[in-house]
Amino acid sequence: MAMKQPGPVFTIQPAAPAKPGWWQSHRHQVVGLVALVVGFVIGQNGTDAPAAINTPPASTAPAGSATPSTP
């Protein structure tokens, strides 16, 4: 004759943890992408500085002719 196991046959097991939703799984990627887009927009549109000023060189004479020659 087979021995009976002591105790109940079925036990209550704790429920498996809920699978995280899409937002919980991907929020770090969404926040990173939004930060990149905002940084790009600020970098493209946020400058109020004037355009670079093209200044002529200090001297337009060729090198070695700084003093006029005397006859």
RASUL-V337815 format. One record per helix or strand of 3 or more residues. SS is the DSSP state (H for helix, E for strand). FROM is the first residue (numbers start at 0). TO is the last residue. If there is no record, write none. Layout:
ss: <SS/SS>
from: <FROM/FROM>
to: <TO/TO>
This chain:
ss: <H>
from: <21>
to: <44>
